[in-house]
């Protein structure tokens, strides 16, 4: 048994593109050298699925998350914005465990909620099904 991370991007017309995790890692590390010109100047809906594998065959989806990626006019991924949003999401996840009742903690929590909220989207049932089918290799989609 293994786990595979599968990433996808939706264009403005709801066409799905596969984003290799290695390409995404390169976009995070060096956005200027690893551009996606087709998404220049856009906020793009992204989906990530963790897929359980048996014998390299997908058997089920363990988790799916939906994020929004920003690209500048040259097609460079805004990795700084993405990392800031991920930190905010992590703060919200650990907040219940680490909560200390004082005024400053509540202000930080509100800021984190606002930042994290701008990084997420909720798919329609149809788009969620498309992501599911692509992650399970039932449909093919072009590479981003």
C-alpha positions in Angstrom: 0.0 0.0 0.0 1.1 3.5 -0.7 -0.2 7.1 -1.0 0.0 9.3 -4.0 -0.5 13.1 -4.1 -2.3 14.3 -7.2 -2.7 17.9 -8.1 -5.0 19.6 -10.6 -5.8 23.1 -11.9 -9.0 24.3 -13.4 -8.9 27.1 -16.0 -11.5 29.8 -16.3 -13.7 27.4 -18.5 -13.6 24.6 -16.0 -11.1 22.5 -18.0 -9.0 20.3 -15.8 -5.2 20.1 -16.0 -2.9 17.8 -14.2 0.0 19.5 -12.3 2.8 17.2 -11.5 3.9 17.5 -7.8 7.5 17.9 -8.9 6.5 20.8 -11.2 4.6 22.3 -8.3 7.7 22.0 -6.0 9.8 23.7 -8.6 7.2 26.5 -8.9 7.4 27.0 -5.1 11.2 27.1 -5.1 11.8 29.2 -8.2 8.6 30.7 -9.7 10.5 32.8 -12.3 12.1 29.7 -13.9 9.0 27.5 -13.7 6.1 29.4 -15.1 2.7 28.5 -16.4 2.0 31.1 -19.1 -1.5 29.7 -19.7 -2.5 31.0 -16.3 -0.8 34.4 -16.5 -2.5 37.1 -14.5 -5.1 34.8 -13.0 -6.3 33.4 -9.7 -6.7 29.7 -10.5 -8.7 27.0 -8.7 -6.5 24.1 -7.6 -7.3 20.7 -6.2 -5.1 18.2 -4.4 -6.1 14.6 -3.8 -4.3 12.1 -1.6 -4.9 8.7 -3.2 -4.4 5.3 -1.6 -2.6 2.9 -3.9 -2.5 -0.9 -3.9 0.0 -2.3 -6.4 0.3 1.1 -8.0 -3.5 1.1 -8.7 -5.6 3.8 -7.0 -8.2 2.3 -4.6 -9.7 5.3 -2.8 -9.4 9.0 -2.1 -8.2 9.7 1.4 -8.5 13.5 1.3 -9.2 16.2 -1.1 -8.4 19.9 -0.6 -9.2 22.9 -2.8 -7.1 26.0 -3.0 -6.7 29.1 -5.1 -3.3 29.8 -6.7 -2.3 33.3 -7.9 -0.1 33.9 -11.0 1.4 37.2 -12.1 1.3 38.6 -15.6 4.3 36.5 -16.6 2.8 33.2 -15.4 4.9 33.0 -12.2 3.3 31.4 -9.3 2.9 33.7 -6.2 4.7 31.3 -3.9 5.0 33.9 -1.1 1.3 34.4 -1.0 0.7 30.7 -1.1 3.1 30.1 1.9 1.5 32.9 3.9 -1.9 31.3 3.3 -0.6 27.8 4.3 0.8 29.2 7.5 -2.6 30.8 8.3 -4.3 27.5 7.6 -1.9 25.7 10.0 -2.5 28.4 12.7 -6.2 27.7 12.4 -5.7 24.0 12.7 -3.6 24.2 15.9 -5.5 27.1 17.4 -7.9 24.9 19.4 -5.0 23.1 21.0 -2.9 26.1 21.7 -5.6 28.6 22.6 -4.6 31.0 25.4 -7.4 33.4 26.3 -6.2 36.9 25.8 -7.0 39.8 23.5 -4.0 39.4 21.2 -4.7 35.7 20.5 -8.2 36.6 19.2 -6.8 39.3 16.9 -4.2 36.8 15.4 -7.0 34.2 14.9 -9.2 36.6 13.1 -6.3 37.6 10.8 -5.4 34.0 10.1 -9.1 33.2 9.3 -9.2 36.1 6.8 -6.0 35.0 5.1 -6.9 31.4 5.0 -10.4 32.1 3.7 -9.0 33.7 0.6 -7.0 30.6 -0.3 -9.9 28.2 -0.5 -12.9 27.4 -2.7 -15.7 24.9 -2.7 -16.3 22.9 -5.9 -19.7 22.1 -7.3 -20.7 18.4 -7.2 -19.8 18.2 -10.9 -16.3 19.6 -10.5 -15.7 17.5 -7.3 -16.6 14.4 -9.3 -14.2 15.4 -12.2 -11.4 15.8 -9.7 -12.3 12.4 -8.1 -12.4 10.7 -11.5 -9.0 12.2 -12.6 -7.4 11.3 -9.3 -8.6 7.7 -9.6 -7.3 7.7 -13.2 -10.8 7.2 -14.7 -10.3 10.2 -16.9 -7.2 11.7 -18.4 -6.4 15.4 -18.5 -3.6 17.4 -20.1 -0.6 18.5 -18.1 -0.4 22.1 -16.9 
